[in-house]
């Protein structure tokens, strides 16, 4: 599995802990997309967009984003067509984000949770899989339909 990761300055210490955890798995390749292109000035939405695009294009299977609260990263990632990003600060939400919503991106807030909880959340999220025959499958299909409906709609 290839996982794109990204953070802003507030999320960097926690993301480094998560990155170390991910590297313990033999079957996970980590692609850190936090670093801005040379000469650019950017913000966390730019990092979230890079990670979301890597997942949407199938360059990466999943993504993990960390900022101060995780909120802005989730909002931005969800702007990329086809992406379902979930803000999770507990293991139950992390599990359900995968099993019920097939979220491809996990976001967390470094100012909200500590390192040990973050590692537990990531592990639960990694081990949870979506079953396209589950009762949640029609709901996820409807999410995809709604996403497609508004992809080319101009917004005010």
Secondary structure as the mmCIF struct_conf table of DSSP 4:
data_model
#
loop_
_struct_conf.conf_type_id
_struct_conf.id
_struct_conf.beg_label_comp_id
_struct_conf.beg_label_asym_id
_struct_conf.beg_label_seq_id
_struct_conf.end_label_comp_id
_struct_conf.end_label_asym_id
_struct_conf.end_label_seq_id
STRN STRN1 UNK A 2 UNK A 7
TURN_TY1_P TURN_TY1_P1 UNK A 9 UNK A 11
HELX_RH_AL_P HELX_RH_AL_P1 UNK A 12 UNK A 23
TURN_TY1_P TURN_TY1_P2 UNK A 24 UNK A 24
BEND BEND1 UNK A 25 UNK A 25
TURN_TY1_P TURN_TY1_P3 UNK A 26 UNK A 27
STRN STRN2 UNK A 29 UNK A 32
BEND BEND2 UNK A 35 UNK A 35
HELX_LH_PP_P HELX_LH_PP_P1 UNK A 36 UNK A 37
TURN_TY1_P TURN_TY1_P4 UNK A 38 UNK A 39
HELX_RH_AL_P HELX_RH_AL_P2 UNK A 44 UNK A 56
TURN_TY1_P TURN_TY1_P5 UNK A 57 UNK A 58
BEND BEND3 UNK A 59 UNK A 61
STRN STRN3 UNK A 62 UNK A 67
BEND BEND4 UNK A 68 UNK A 70
HELX_RH_AL_P HELX_RH_AL_P3 UNK A 71 UNK A 77
TURN_TY1_P TURN_TY1_P6 UNK A 78 UNK A 79
BEND BEND5 UNK A 80 UNK A 80
TURN_TY1_P TURN_TY1_P7 UNK A 81 UNK A 82
STRN STRN4 UNK A 85 UNK A 87
BEND BEND6 UNK A 89 UNK A 90
HELX_RH_AL_P HELX_RH_AL_P4 UNK A 91 UNK A 99
TURN_TY1_P TURN_TY1_P8 UNK A 100 UNK A 101
BEND BEND7 UNK A 104 UNK A 104
STRN STRN5 UNK A 105 UNK A 109
TURN_TY1_P TURN_TY1_P9 UNK A 110 UNK A 112
BEND BEND8 UNK A 113 UNK A 113
HELX_RH_AL_P HELX_RH_AL_P5 UNK A 115 UNK A 127
TURN_TY1_P TURN_TY1_P10 UNK A 132 UNK A 133
BEND BEND9 UNK A 134 UNK A 134
TURN_TY1_P TURN_TY1_P11 UNK A 135 UNK A 136
HELX_RH_AL_P HELX_RH_AL_P6 UNK A 137 UNK A 150
TURN_TY1_P TURN_TY1_P12 UNK A 151 UNK A 152
#
